[in-house]
Amino acid sequence: MNESEVRKLFLVIQNTYNGFDYDDDKVAVWHDVLKETPFELAQRNLRAHILSVKFPPVPAEIAMSEAEPEQLALYHEDLRTSAQQHLSNLEEWAKTATPPPEHVRERLKKLGIIRNG
């Protein structure tokens, strides 16, 4: 991608996201980061970003390869599965929890961690 193509991307971003501004320095930095990214891929990634995210993109989101969205989807699915398992564990632990032994309760009372009662 060349600097002219970065400016084309910025024009789309500026017209899509309020408050997105750019200057020659920003163009130069993004060009340095994105120079190996094909412009067509960057355009596709920008469009996908615009359709799904309410904040302006960062260069990494524009440079994302074709395979990376699939990898991100798998990663997010793993996170969802882990979170669901953790919530299930919490429910099970709440059902099987027992109060601490009396000597521990007394010590916690002395420390002021639990109130009398």
N, C-alpha and C positions, 0 to 999 in steps of 0.2 A: 504494500500500500504506500502511496506517496502522500506528500503534504496536502495536495489538492483534494485527494480523496478523504483525508482526515477532516478537512474543512467541510466537505459535503456531509460527512457524518455529524459534525458539530452543528451544521445548519438544521438538520433534522432534529437533533437533541434540543437545540435552542427553541425550536418551534413546537416542541412537544412538552418540555418541562420548563415551568416558570422558574426564573432565576438562574438558569444555566447560561453562563457567559464564558467567553473564551477570548484569548489574545494570541499573539504570535508565539509567546513562550509556551502556552498550553498546547498549541498545535505542535510545536517542536518536541515537547515531552511525549505526547501521545504518539506522534509519528515514530519516535525512537522506539517506543514500546511495541507499536503495532506494525512496524515496517515489514515483518515476515508474514503478516496475516493477509490473506487474499481479500481484496475489497468486497467481493461478492459474499464471502463468509461473514465479514464484518457487518454488511448490510442485513443479512438474514438474522444474525445474532442481535443486532440493534432492534429490528422489528419484533423479534420474540420478546426482548426485554421490555420494549414499550407496551406490548400487549399484556404483560404480566407483573410489572413492577412500577410502583408509583414514584420512585426516585431515579434520578439520572444514573446512567451506567458508569462503571469504572472501566479502565482499559481491559482488565482481565475478563470481564463479561463480554466485551466486544471480540476479544481474541479467542474465546472458547472454541475448541475444535468440535467437529461434528459428533465425536464420541463422548465428549465431556457431559453434555446434558443427560445422556443415558446413565453415565456413572453417577452424576448428581442425583438422579431419580432413584437409583439403587441405594445410594447413601441415605437419602431421606426416608426411603422405605425401611431401611435398617433402623434408623432413629425412631420411626414410628413404632416398629415392632418392639424395640427395646423399652420405649416409654410405656407401651401397653403392658409389657411383662412386668415392669417395675410397679405400675399401678395395681396389677393383679397381686403382686407380692405384698404390697402395702395393705390391701384388703385382707389377705390371708393372715398377715401378721397381726392386724387389728383384731381379727376373730380369735386368734390363738394366744394373744398376749395375756400374761398373768401379772398381778401386782408384785412388787418386789418383796422380799422377805421382811419380816417385822424389824429386824436389826438394821437393815438398810433404810427403811422408812424412818426409823428413829434418828439415824445419823443425818439423813436429808433434812429432817425437821430442825435438828440442832444447827445445821448449816444455813437454815433459812431458805432452802431450795423449795421445800413444800410447806404448806401451812398445816397447822393442827386440824384434824378433822377426819 
